[in-house]
Amino acid sequence: MNWSLTLKQTGLPLLVLTLVSTISALPAKAQTKLNPPPPVQVVQSGDKVDQEALKKKSAQVIELLTQEKYEDARRLLSRDLAIELTADQMAEIWANLIEVTGPVKKIVGYRVIPTINANIVVVETQFNSKTDEFIITFNQQGDIVGVNFPNVASVDEIAQIVVNAVAANDFARARGYLHPTLKTEILPTRLQTSWQKIQQESGLFERIDNIDVLSSSSVDQSNIVVVEAKFQKGIRTFFFIFDNNSRITGIDLAQ
């Protein structure tokens, strides 16, 4: 069986959510308090996008994360995403991020990018050590269906984390590495169904045997990561396609 998910390059200046599983979650406090916006309801009429409401809701998510109010942050997510992403998982993601970047100092600016089936808010954020971007993805109903954190891992590390995450039934974490536009099409439940089919065919996952990063394309600067995974019934080869910002734009899980 081949399961392929691909996304054409959009040229959007975005970053993919990244987690560092090798760094243990450490208690870390953001030193600078952002001004929290009041709770907002995103309302869209026809093709018109309420950009200010999207910006405010995005800022509210980041503010709650800096305050380590992870349960409150989960309440702003879509129902499906909140079910899959626990407060403990959010705490680990946040701690791992600011371990590398330092605490958030302030939000620098916003860009709202409407797409066919989603609206993407890019939040430029200044950390203690650098300036980077969060990406908040909204569906057409104004629900948050994805939160992408600044990238702090290499493409081979990301591929390894994704495979280990789905093997541990942590489908929300694995989905977090998808390109924001691809993420609107693939919910954690879809990843779960696909992984279950793979294990029905190949048996239980045992380990990753090898990871190779192929030379990037000179045309679109994409990278392909090849992961050889050992199952009870043999080896399966997984292909991950990354854009030049380390976002997963395609997955091929082949025999």
Accessible surface in RSA format (square Angstrom, percent):
REM  Atomic radii and reference values for relative SASA: ProtOr
REM  Chains: A
REM  Algorithm: Lee & Richards
REM  Probe-radius: 1.40
REM  Slices: 20
REM RES _ NUM      All-atoms   Total-Side   Main-Chain    Non-polar    All polar
REM                ABS   REL    ABS   REL    ABS   REL    ABS   REL    ABS   REL
RES MET A   1    78.02  40.4  42.83  28.3  35.18  83.8  41.68  35.4  36.33  48.1
RES ASN A   2   109.91  75.8  81.00  78.3  28.92  69.6  16.70  40.2  93.22  90.1
RES TRP A   3    34.54  13.9  32.68  15.8   1.87   4.4  31.09  16.6   3.45   5.6
RES SER A   4    66.96  56.6  42.41  56.6  24.54  56.5  29.41  62.6  37.55  52.6
RES LEU A   5    12.84   7.1   9.47   6.8   3.36   8.5  12.84   9.0   0.00   0.0
RES THR A   6   102.32  72.8  76.91  78.0  25.41  60.6  43.31  58.2  59.01  89.2
RES LEU A   7    37.39  20.8  24.12  17.3  13.28  33.4  27.80  19.5   9.60  25.8
RES LYS A   8   184.91  90.2 173.90 106.7  11.00  26.2 123.78 111.4  61.13  65.1
RES GLN A   9    77.81  43.5  49.14  35.9  28.67  68.3  35.16  74.8  42.65  32.3
RES THR A  10    61.58  43.8  28.05  28.4  33.53  79.9  35.87  48.2  25.71  38.9
RES GLY A  11    69.71  86.0   0.00   N/A  69.71  86.0  41.98 115.2  27.73  62.1
RES LEU A  12    32.59  18.2  30.67  21.9   1.92   4.8  30.78  21.6   1.82   4.9
RES PRO A  13    75.56  55.1  65.75  59.9   9.81  35.6  74.15  61.2   1.41   8.8
RES LEU A  14     0.22   0.1   0.00   0.0   0.22   0.6   0.13   0.1   0.09   0.2
RES LEU A  15    32.45  18.1  32.34  23.1   0.11   0.3  32.34  22.7   0.11   0.3
RES VAL A  16     0.01   0.0   0.01   0.0   0.00   0.0   0.01   0.0   0.00   0.0
RES LEU A  17     9.65   5.4   9.65   6.9   0.00   0.0   9.65   6.8   0.00   0.0
RES THR A  18     2.90   2.1   0.00   0.0   2.90   6.9   0.00   0.0   2.90   4.4
RES LEU A  19     1.60   0.9   0.36   0.3   1.24   3.1   1.60   1.1   0.00   0.0
RES VAL A  20    18.60  12.2  18.02  16.3   0.59   1.4  18.55  16.1   0.05   0.1
RES SER A  21    61.23  51.7  37.00  49.4  24.23  55.8  22.37  47.6  38.86  54.4
RES THR A  22   127.67  90.8  90.35  91.6  37.32  88.9  82.85 111.3  44.81  67.7
RES ILE A  23    46.17  26.3  41.99  31.3   4.18  10.1  45.46  32.7   0.71   1.9
RES SER A  24    80.02  67.6  64.19  85.7  15.83  36.5  53.89 114.8  26.13  36.6
RES ALA A  25    56.56  52.0  30.91  47.7  25.65  58.4  31.14  43.9  25.42  67.3
RES LEU A  26    81.40  45.3  78.50  56.2   2.89   7.3  79.80  56.0   1.60   4.3
RES PRO A  27   130.52  95.1  97.49  88.9  33.03 120.1 108.84  89.9  21.67 134.7
RES ALA A  28    31.09  28.6  22.19  34.2   8.90  20.2  27.87  39.2   3.22   8.5
RES LYS A  29   139.15  67.9 128.92  79.1  10.23  24.4  85.73  77.2  53.43  56.9
RES ALA A  30    23.33  21.5   1.66   2.6  21.67  49.3   1.66   2.3  21.67  57.4
RES GLN A  31   141.31  79.0 107.46  78.5  33.85  80.6  45.90  97.7  95.41  72.4
RES THR A  32    56.66  40.3  52.48  53.2   4.18  10.0  36.37  48.9  20.28  30.7
RES LYS A  33   142.64  69.6 113.21  69.5  29.43  70.1 102.85  92.6  39.79  42.4
RES LEU A  34    18.07  10.1  15.45  11.1   2.62   6.6  18.04  12.7   0.03   0.1
RES ASN A  35   143.24  98.8 123.18 119.0  20.06  48.3  30.68  73.8 112.57 108.8
RES PRO A  36    72.60  52.9  53.39  48.7  19.21  69.8  53.40  44.1  19.19 119.3
RES PRO A  37    24.91  18.2  13.15  12.0  11.76  42.7  19.31  15.9   5.60  34.8
RES PRO A  38    90.36  65.9  83.43  76.1   6.92  25.2  90.16  74.4   0.19   1.2
RES PRO A  39   115.15  83.9  94.90  86.5  20.25  73.6  95.31  78.7  19.84 123.3
RES VAL A  40    36.30  23.9  15.53  14.1  20.77  50.1  22.54  19.6  13.76  37.3
RES GLN A  41   149.28  83.5 128.32  93.8  20.95  49.9  41.47  88.3 107.81  81.8
RES VAL A  42    12.81   8.4   0.77   0.7  12.03  29.0   0.77   0.7  12.03  32.6
RES VAL A  43    92.37  60.8  83.94  76.0   8.43  20.3  86.92  75.5   5.45  14.8
RES GLN A  44    39.92  22.3   9.59   7.0  30.33  72.2   8.13  17.3  31.79  24.1
RES SER A  45    83.62  70.7  72.22  96.4  11.41  26.3  38.44  81.9  45.18  63.3
RES GLY A  46    76.73  94.6   0.00   N/A  76.73  94.6  43.32 118.9  33.41  74.8
RES ASP A  47   150.77 105.6 119.86 119.3  30.91  73.1  44.10 103.8 106.67 106.4
RES LYS A  48   159.06  77.6 148.95  91.4  10.11  24.1  99.51  89.6  59.55  63.4
RES VAL A  49    29.62  19.5  14.94  13.5  14.68  35.4  14.94  13.0  14.68  39.8
RES ASP A  50    56.67  39.7  50.28  50.0   6.39  15.1  15.30  36.0  41.37  41.3
RES GLN A  51    75.58  42.3  72.32  52.9   3.26   7.8  15.28  32.5  60.30  45.7
RES GLU A  52   100.93  57.9 100.37  75.9   0.55   1.3  52.77 102.1  48.15  39.3
RES ALA A  53    10.42   9.6   7.66  11.8   2.76   6.3   9.67  13.6   0.76   2.0
RES LEU A  54     0.00   0.0   0.00   0.0   0.00   0.0   0.00   0.0   0.00   0.0
RES LYS A  55    48.99  23.9  48.67  29.9   0.32   0.8  11.44  10.3  37.55  40.0
RES LYS A  56    97.85  47.7  95.50  58.6   2.34   5.6  43.64  39.3  54.21  57.7
RES LYS A  57    22.16  10.8  22.16  13.6   0.00   0.0   2.13   1.9  20.03  21.3
RES SER A  58     0.00   0.0   0.00   0.0   0.00   0.0   0.00   0.0   0.00   0.0
RES ALA A  59    11.98  11.0  11.32  17.5   0.65   1.5  11.32  15.9   0.65   1.7
RES GLN A  60    18.63  10.4  18.63  13.6   0.00   0.0   2.69   5.7  15.95  12.1
RES VAL A  61     0.21   0.1   0.21   0.2   0.00   0.0   0.21   0.2   0.00   0.0
RES ILE A  62     0.43   0.2   0.43   0.3   0.00   0.0   0.43   0.3   0.00   0.0
RES GLU A  63     1.86   1.1   1.86   1.4   0.00   0.0   1.73   3.3   0.13   0.1
RES LEU A  64    21.35  11.9  21.35  15.3   0.00   0.0  21.35  15.0   0.00   0.0
RES LEU A  65     0.38   0.2   0.38   0.3   0.00   0.0   0.38   0.3   0.00   0.0
RES THR A  66     9.16   6.5   2.24   2.3   6.92  16.5   1.12   1.5   8.04  12.1
RES GLN A  67    51.38  28.7  25.50  18.6  25.89  61.6  24.93  53.1  26.45  20.1
RES GLU A  68    51.26  29.4  33.83  25.6  17.43  41.5  11.24  21.7  40.02  32.7
RES LYS A  69   100.16  48.9  93.02  57.1   7.15  17.0  53.26  47.9  46.90  50.0
RES TYR A  70    30.16  14.1  27.02  15.4   3.14   8.2  21.19  15.9   8.97  11.1
RES GLU A  71    87.08  50.0  84.79  64.1   2.29   5.5  46.74  90.4  40.34  32.9
RES ASP A  72    54.18  38.0  50.92  50.7   3.26   7.7  11.94  28.1  42.24  42.1
RES ALA A  73     0.00   0.0   0.00   0.0   0.00   0.0   0.00   0.0   0.00   0.0
RES ARG A  74    49.32  20.7  48.83  24.9   0.49   1.2   1.90   2.6  47.42  28.7
RES ARG A  75   172.99  72.6 138.91  70.8  34.08  81.1  71.22  97.3 101.76  61.7
RES LEU A  76    28.52  15.9  24.33  17.4   4.19  10.5  26.39  18.5   2.12   5.7
RES LEU A  77    14.24   7.9   0.08   0.1  14.16  35.6   0.49   0.3  13.75  37.0
RES SER A  78    15.15  12.8  10.95  14.6   4.20   9.7  14.02  29.9   1.13   1.6
RES ARG A  79   181.49  76.2 167.71  85.5  13.79  32.8  74.54 101.9 106.95  64.8
RES ASP A  80    64.00  44.8  60.82  60.5   3.18   7.5  10.55  24.8  53.45  53.3
RES LEU A  81     6.74   3.8   6.74   4.8   0.00   0.0   6.74   4.7   0.00   0.0
RES ALA A  82    16.87  15.5  16.87  26.0   0.00   0.0  16.87  23.8   0.00   0.0
RES ILE A  83    99.88  56.8  78.55  58.5  21.33  51.4  83.00  59.8  16.88  45.8
RES GLU A  84    43.79  25.1  33.55  25.4  10.24  24.4   5.20  10.1  38.60  31.5
RES LEU A  85    17.86   9.9  17.86  12.8   0.00   0.0  17.86  12.5   0.00   0.0
RES THR A  86    60.81  43.3  60.25  61.1   0.56   1.3  57.91  77.8   2.90   4.4
RES ALA A  87    17.19  15.8  14.82  22.9   2.38   5.4  14.98  21.1   2.21   5.9
RES ASP A  88   119.31  83.6 112.05 111.5   7.26  17.2  31.17  73.4  88.13  87.9
RES GLN A  89    36.90  20.6  35.96  26.3   0.94   2.2  16.34  34.8  20.56  15.6
RES MET A  90     4.88   2.5   4.56   3.0   0.32   0.8   4.78   4.1   0.10   0.1
RES ALA A  91    30.30  27.9  28.84  44.5   1.45   3.3  28.92  40.7   1.38   3.6
RES GLU A  92    50.83  29.2  50.31  38.1   0.52   1.2   9.96  19.3  40.86  33.4
RES ILE A  93     5.68   3.2   4.28   3.2   1.40   3.4   4.35   3.1   1.33   3.6
RES TRP A  94     1.20   0.5   1.20   0.6   0.00   0.0   1.09   0.6   0.11   0.2
RES ALA A  95    10.03   9.2   7.87  12.2   2.16   4.9   8.79  12.4   1.24   3.3
RES ASN A  96     2.19   1.5   2.03   2.0   0.16   0.4   1.64   4.0   0.55   0.5
RES LEU A  97     2.38   1.3   1.10   0.8   1.28   3.2   2.28   1.6   0.10   0.3
RES ILE A  98     9.87   5.6   2.19   1.6   7.68  18.5   2.19   1.6   7.68  20.9
RES GLU A  99    84.13  48.3  50.29  38.0  33.84  80.6  16.26  31.4  67.87  55.4
RES VAL A 100    73.46  48.3  48.41  43.8  25.06  60.4  53.59  46.6  19.87  53.9
RES THR A 101     0.32   0.2   0.00   0.0   0.32   0.8   0.32   0.4   0.00   0.0
RES GLY A 102    14.21  17.5   0.00   N/A  14.21  17.5  12.21  33.5   2.00   4.5
RES PRO A 103    29.44  21.5  29.44  26.8   0.00   0.0  29.44  24.3   0.00   0.0
RES VAL A 104     0.34   0.2   0.00   0.0   0.34   0.8   0.00   0.0   0.34   0.9
RES LYS A 105    83.60  40.8  80.87  49.6   2.74   6.5  36.53  32.9  47.07  50.1
RES LYS A 106   113.25  55.3 113.25  69.5   0.00   0.0  55.91  50.3  57.34  61.1
RES ILE A 107    38.34  21.8  16.54  12.3  21.79  52.5  16.54  11.9  21.79  59.1
RES VAL A 108    77.19  50.8  45.59  41.3  31.60  76.1  48.79  42.4  28.40  77.0
RES GLY A 109    23.84  29.4   0.00   N/A  23.84  29.4  23.84  65.4   0.00   0.0
RES TYR A 110    75.39  35.2  47.26  26.9  28.13  73.2  34.20  25.7  41.19  50.8
RES ARG A 111    87.71  36.8  82.41  42.0   5.29  12.6  66.25  90.5  21.45  13.0
RES VAL A 112    22.77  15.0   0.15   0.1  22.62  54.5   0.15   0.1  22.62  61.3
RES ILE A 113    28.79  16.4  27.83  20.7   0.96   2.3  28.79  20.7   0.00   0.0
RES PRO A 114    73.80  53.8  55.17  50.3  18.63  67.7  55.33  45.7  18.47 114.8
RES THR A 115    40.06  28.5  18.32  18.6  21.74  51.8  29.62  39.8  10.44  15.8
RES ILE A 116   174.73  99.4 147.96 110.2  26.77  64.5 155.77 112.2  18.96  51.4
RES ASN A 117    56.27  38.8  49.17  47.5   7.10  17.1  27.99  67.4  28.28  27.3
RES ALA A 118     0.18   0.2   0.18   0.3   0.00   0.0   0.18   0.3   0.00   0.0
RES ASN A 119     1.42   1.0   1.42   1.4   0.00   0.0   0.00   0.0   1.42   1.4
RES ILE A 120     0.11   0.1   0.11   0.1   0.00   0.0   0.11   0.1   0.00   0.0
RES VAL A 121     0.00   0.0   0.00   0.0   0.00   0.0   0.00   0.0   0.00   0.0
RES VAL A 122     0.72   0.5   0.06   0.1   0.66   1.6   0.06   0.0   0.66   1.8
RES VAL A 123     0.00   0.0   0.00   0.0   0.00   0.0   0.00   0.0   0.00   0.0
RES GLU A 124    62.78  36.0  62.67  47.4   0.11   0.3   7.70  14.9  55.08  45.0
RES THR A 125     0.00   0.0   0.00   0.0   0.00   0.0   0.00   0.0   0.00   0.0
RES GLN A 126    49.02  27.4  49.02  35.8   0.00   0.0   5.38  11.5  43.64  33.1
RES PHE A 127     2.13   1.1   0.00   0.0   2.13   5.5   0.00   0.0   2.13   6.1
RES ASN A 128    97.86  67.5  74.00  71.5  23.86  57.5   0.94   2.3  96.92  93.7
RES SER A 129    75.83  64.1  38.22  51.0  37.62  86.7  44.58  94.9  31.25  43.8
RES LYS A 130    77.82  38.0  64.01  39.3  13.81  32.9  56.29  50.7  21.54  22.9
RES THR A 131    70.25  50.0  43.17  43.8  27.09  64.6  24.28  32.6  45.97  69.5
RES ASP A 132    18.02  12.6  14.37  14.3   3.65   8.6   5.02  11.8  13.00  13.0
RES GLU A 133    28.54  16.4  28.24  21.4   0.30   0.7   9.02  17.5  19.52  15.9
RES PHE A 134     0.16   0.1   0.16   0.1   0.00   0.0   0.16   0.1   0.00   0.0
RES ILE A 135     0.14   0.1   0.14   0.1   0.00   0.0   0.14   0.1   0.00   0.0
RES ILE A 136     0.12   0.1   0.12   0.1   0.00   0.0   0.12   0.1   0.00   0.0
RES THR A 137     0.00   0.0   0.00   0.0   0.00   0.0   0.00   0.0   0.00   0.0
RES PHE A 138     0.00   0.0   0.00   0.0   0.00   0.0   0.00   0.0   0.00   0.0
RES ASN A 139    33.03  22.8  32.94  31.8   0.09   0.2  16.05  38.6  16.98  16.4
RES GLN A 140    71.46  40.0  60.86  44.5  10.60  25.2  38.15  81.2  33.31  25.3
RES GLN A 141   129.34  72.3 105.35  77.0  23.99  57.1  56.13 119.5  73.22  55.5
RES GLY A 142     1.66   2.0   0.00   N/A   1.66   2.0   0.25   0.7   1.41   3.2
RES ASP A 143    55.62  39.0  55.62  55.4   0.00   0.0   1.81   4.3  53.81  53.7
RES ILE A 144     0.00   0.0   0.00   0.0   0.00   0.0   0.00   0.0   0.00   0.0
RES VAL A 145    12.09   8.0  12.00  10.9   0.09   0.2  12.09  10.5   0.00   0.0
RES GLY A 146     0.71   0.9   0.00   N/A   0.71   0.9   0.71   2.0   0.00   0.0
RES VAL A 147    12.91   8.5   6.68   6.0   6.23  15.0   6.68   5.8   6.23  16.9
RES ASN A 148     0.35   0.2   0.17   0.2   0.18   0.4   0.17   0.4   0.18   0.2
RES PHE A 149     6.83   3.4   6.63   4.1   0.20   0.5   6.63   4.0   0.20   0.6
RES PRO A 150     0.00   0.0   0.00   0.0   0.00   0.0   0.00   0.0   0.00   0.0
RES ASN A 151    29.50  20.3  17.20  16.6  12.31  29.6   4.36  10.5  25.14  24.3
RES VAL A 152    35.52  23.4   2.83   2.6  32.69  78.8  13.72  11.9  21.80  59.1
RES ALA A 153    13.06  12.0   1.44   2.2  11.63  26.4   6.16   8.7   6.90  18.3
RES SER A 154    52.69  44.5  40.65  54.2  12.05  27.7  46.77  99.6   5.92   8.3
RES VAL A 155    21.02  13.8  19.76  17.9   1.26   3.0  19.76  17.2   1.26   3.4
RES ASP A 156    53.64  37.6  52.91  52.7   0.73   1.7   4.34  10.2  49.30  49.2
RES GLU A 157    85.09  48.9  83.54  63.2   1.56   3.7  27.64  53.5  57.45  46.9
RES ILE A 158     0.00   0.0   0.00   0.0   0.00   0.0   0.00   0.0   0.00   0.0
RES ALA A 159     0.00   0.0   0.00   0.0   0.00   0.0   0.00   0.0   0.00   0.0
RES GLN A 160    78.94  44.1  78.94  57.7   0.00   0.0   4.76  10.1  74.18  56.3
RES ILE A 161    14.37   8.2  12.06   9.0   2.31   5.6  14.15  10.2   0.21   0.6
RES VAL A 162    10.40   6.8  10.40   9.4   0.00   0.0  10.40   9.0   0.00   0.0
RES VAL A 163     2.08   1.4   1.85   1.7   0.23   0.6   2.08   1.8   0.00   0.0
RES ASN A 164    64.80  44.7  59.72  57.7   5.08  12.2  24.98  60.1  39.83  38.5
RES ALA A 165     6.98   6.4   0.70   1.1   6.28  14.3   6.66   9.4   0.32   0.8
RES VAL A 166    12.72   8.4  12.72  11.5   0.00   0.0  12.72  11.1   0.00   0.0
RES ALA A 167    34.17  31.4   8.41  13.0  25.76  58.6   8.97  12.6  25.20  66.8
RES ALA A 168    74.74  68.7  44.38  68.5  30.36  69.1  54.92  77.3  19.82  52.5
RES ASN A 169   103.72  71.5  86.05  83.2  17.67  42.5  19.41  46.7  84.31  81.5
RES ASP A 170    24.83  17.4  20.58  20.5   4.25  10.1  13.27  31.2  11.56  11.5
RES PHE A 171     6.18   3.1   5.56   3.4   0.63   1.6   5.56   3.4   0.63   1.8
RES ALA A 172     6.40   5.9   0.44   0.7   5.96  13.6   0.44   0.6   5.96  15.8
RES ARG A 173    25.49  10.7  24.55  12.5   0.94   2.2   5.84   8.0  19.65  11.9
RES ALA A 174     1.27   1.2   0.20   0.3   1.07   2.4   0.20   0.3   1.07   2.8
RES ARG A 175     3.01   1.3   3.01   1.5   0.00   0.0   0.00   0.0   3.01   1.8
RES GLY A 176     2.95   3.6   0.00   N/A   2.95   3.6   2.91   8.0   0.03   0.1
RES TYR A 177     0.00   0.0   0.00   0.0   0.00   0.0   0.00   0.0   0.00   0.0
RES LEU A 178     2.09   1.2   2.09   1.5   0.00   0.0   2.09   1.5   0.00   0.0
RES HIS A 179     1.91   1.0   1.91   1.3   0.00   0.0   1.12   1.2   0.78   0.9
RES PRO A 180     0.00   0.0   0.00   0.0   0.00   0.0   0.00   0.0   0.00   0.0
RES THR A 181    23.67  16.8  23.30  23.6   0.37   0.9  23.33  31.3   0.34   0.5
RES LEU A 182     9.97   5.6   9.37   6.7   0.61   1.5   9.97   7.0   0.00   0.0
RES LYS A 183     1.25   0.6   1.25   0.8   0.00   0.0   0.05   0.0   1.20   1.3
RES THR A 184    28.29  20.1   4.07   4.1  24.22  57.7   4.64   6.2  23.65  35.8
RES GLU A 185    94.21  54.1  77.79  58.8  16.43  39.1  31.27  60.5  62.94  51.4
RES ILE A 186     0.00   0.0   0.00   0.0   0.00   0.0   0.00   0.0   0.00   0.0
RES LEU A 187    53.96  30.1  52.95  37.9   1.01   2.5  52.95  37.2   1.01   2.7
RES PRO A 188     1.19   0.9   0.75   0.7   0.44   1.6   0.90   0.7   0.29   1.8
RES THR A 189    74.72  53.1  73.05  74.1   1.67   4.0  57.27  76.9  17.45  26.4
RES ARG A 190   101.15  42.5  95.33  48.6   5.82  13.8  40.21  55.0  60.94  36.9
RES LEU A 191    11.37   6.3   9.64   6.9   1.73   4.3   9.64   6.8   1.73   4.6
RES GLN A 192    64.16  35.9  64.16  46.9   0.00   0.0   5.03  10.7  59.13  44.8
RES THR A 193    65.66  46.7  65.48  66.4   0.18   0.4  39.78  53.4  25.88  39.1
RES SER A 194    12.04  10.2  10.32  13.8   1.72   4.0   2.94   6.3   9.10  12.7
RES TRP A 195     8.17   3.3   7.39   3.6   0.78   1.8   6.48   3.5   1.69   2.7
RES GLN A 196    85.61  47.9  83.01  60.7   2.60   6.2  25.75  54.8  59.86  45.4
RES LYS A 197   102.67  50.1 102.15  62.7   0.52   1.2  49.08  44.2  53.58  57.1
RES ILE A 198     0.00   0.0   0.00   0.0   0.00   0.0   0.00   0.0   0.00   0.0
RES GLN A 199    43.83  24.5  36.95  27.0   6.89  16.4   8.14  17.3  35.69  27.1
RES GLN A 200   139.57  78.0 111.66  81.6  27.90  66.4  47.33 100.7  92.24  70.0
RES GLU A 201    71.57  41.1  49.14  37.2  22.42  53.4  35.74  69.1  35.82  29.2
RES SER A 202     7.95   6.7   6.84   9.1   1.10   2.5   3.79   8.1   4.16   5.8
RES GLY A 203     8.90  11.0   0.00   N/A   8.90  11.0   8.90  24.4   0.00   0.0
RES LEU A 204   109.34  60.9 109.21  78.1   0.13   0.3 109.21  76.7   0.13   0.3
RES PHE A 205    40.22  20.1  19.72  12.2  20.50  53.3  19.72  12.0  20.50  58.7
RES GLU A 206    83.44  47.9  51.84  39.2  31.60  75.2  27.35  52.9  56.09  45.8
RES ARG A 207   124.92  52.5 121.07  61.7   3.86   9.2  52.87  72.3  72.06  43.7
RES ILE A 208    37.54  21.4  13.15   9.8  24.39  58.8  13.15   9.5  24.39  66.2
RES ASP A 209    65.54  45.9  31.86  31.7  33.68  79.6  18.17  42.8  47.38  47.3
RES ASN A 210    60.79  41.9  55.12  53.3   5.66  13.6  16.39  39.4  44.40  42.9
RES ILE A 211    46.19  26.3  21.81  16.2  24.38  58.8  21.81  15.7  24.38  66.2
RES ASP A 212    69.29  48.5  66.48  66.2   2.81   6.6  14.18  33.4  55.11  55.0
RES VAL A 213    73.17  48.1  42.38  38.4  30.79  74.2  42.38  36.8  30.79  83.5
RES LEU A 214    83.17  46.3  78.91  56.5   4.27  10.7  81.64  57.3   1.53   4.1
RES SER A 215   113.57  96.0  80.75 107.8  32.82  75.6  50.11 106.7  63.46  88.9
RES SER A 216    62.46  52.8  40.58  54.2  21.87  50.4   7.58  16.1  54.88  76.9
RES SER A 217    42.41  35.8  30.19  40.3  12.21  28.1  30.27  64.5  12.13  17.0
RES SER A 218   113.46  95.9  76.01 101.4  37.45  86.3  56.12 119.5  57.35  80.3
RES VAL A 219   139.67  91.9 108.21  98.0  31.46  75.8 113.49  98.6  26.17  71.0
RES ASP A 220    61.26  42.9  43.77  43.6  17.50  41.4  23.74  55.9  37.52  37.4
RES GLN A 221   102.49  57.3 100.90  73.7   1.59   3.8  25.28  53.8  77.21  58.6
RES SER A 222    13.72  11.6  12.35  16.5   1.37   3.1   0.92   2.0  12.80  17.9
RES ASN A 223    32.68  22.5  32.68  31.6   0.00   0.0   0.66   1.6  32.02  31.0
RES ILE A 224    60.84  34.6  60.84  45.3   0.00   0.0  60.84  43.8   0.00   0.0
RES VAL A 225     0.00   0.0   0.00   0.0   0.00   0.0   0.00   0.0   0.00   0.0
RES VAL A 226    21.25  14.0  20.66  18.7   0.59   1.4  20.66  18.0   0.59   1.6
RES VAL A 227     0.00   0.0   0.00   0.0   0.00   0.0   0.00   0.0   0.00   0.0
RES GLU A 228    65.81  37.8  65.81  49.8   0.00   0.0   3.34   6.5  62.47  51.0
RES ALA A 229     0.00   0.0   0.00   0.0   0.00   0.0   0.00   0.0   0.00   0.0
RES LYS A 230    48.02  23.4  48.02  29.5   0.00   0.0  32.59  29.3  15.42  16.4
RES PHE A 231     0.00   0.0   0.00   0.0   0.00   0.0   0.00   0.0   0.00   0.0
RES GLN A 232   106.14  59.4  78.97  57.7  27.17  64.7  19.07  40.6  87.07  66.0
RES LYS A 233   148.18  72.3 108.16  66.4  40.01  95.3  80.27  72.3  67.91  72.3
RES GLY A 234    28.00  34.5   0.00   N/A  28.00  34.5  27.29  74.9   0.71   1.6
RES ILE A 235    82.69  47.1  56.49  42.1  26.20  63.2  56.49  40.7  26.20  71.1
RES ARG A 236     2.45   1.0   2.35   1.2   0.10   0.2   2.45   3.3   0.00   0.0
RES THR A 237    31.49  22.4  31.44  31.9   0.05   0.1  11.24  15.1  20.25  30.6
RES PHE A 238     1.41   0.7   1.41   0.9   0.00   0.0   1.41   0.9   0.00   0.0
RES PHE A 239    67.40  33.7  67.38  41.7   0.02   0.0  67.38  40.8   0.02   0.1
RES PHE A 240     3.09   1.5   3.09   1.9   0.00   0.0   3.09   1.9   0.00   0.0
RES ILE A 241    54.05  30.8  54.05  40.3   0.00   0.0  54.05  38.9   0.00   0.0
RES PHE A 242     0.00   0.0   0.00   0.0   0.00   0.0   0.00   0.0   0.00   0.0
RES ASP A 243     1.87   1.3   1.03   1.0   0.84   2.0   0.80   1.9   1.07   1.1
RES ASN A 244    88.98  61.4  58.91  56.9  30.07  72.4  12.91  31.1  76.06  73.5
RES ASN A 245    45.31  31.2  39.83  38.5   5.48  13.2   5.10  12.3  40.21  38.9
RES SER A 246    20.05  16.9  19.55  26.1   0.50   1.1   0.12   0.2  19.93  27.9
RES ARG A 247     6.75   2.8   6.75   3.4   0.00   0.0   0.00   0.0   6.75   4.1
RES ILE A 248     0.07   0.0   0.07   0.1   0.00   0.0   0.07   0.1   0.00   0.0
RES THR A 249     3.37   2.4   2.47   2.5   0.90   2.1   0.94   1.3   2.43   3.7
RES GLY A 250     0.28   0.3   0.00   N/A   0.28   0.3   0.28   0.8   0.00   0.0
RES ILE A 251     6.69   3.8   5.27   3.9   1.42   3.4   5.81   4.2   0.88   2.4
RES ASP A 252    43.43  30.4  43.02  42.8   0.41   1.0  13.42  31.6  30.02  29.9
RES LEU A 253    12.10   6.7  12.10   8.7   0.00   0.0  12.10   8.5   0.00   0.0
RES ALA A 254    15.53  14.3  15.53  24.0   0.00   0.0  15.53  21.9   0.00   0.0
RES GLN A 255   123.32  69.0  86.26  63.0  37.06  88.2  54.17 115.3  69.15  52.4
END  Absolute sums over single chains surface
CHAIN  1 A    11583.6       9232.2       2351.4       5957.7       5625.9
END  Absolute sums over all chains
TOTAL         11583.6       9232.2       2351.4       5957.7       5625.9
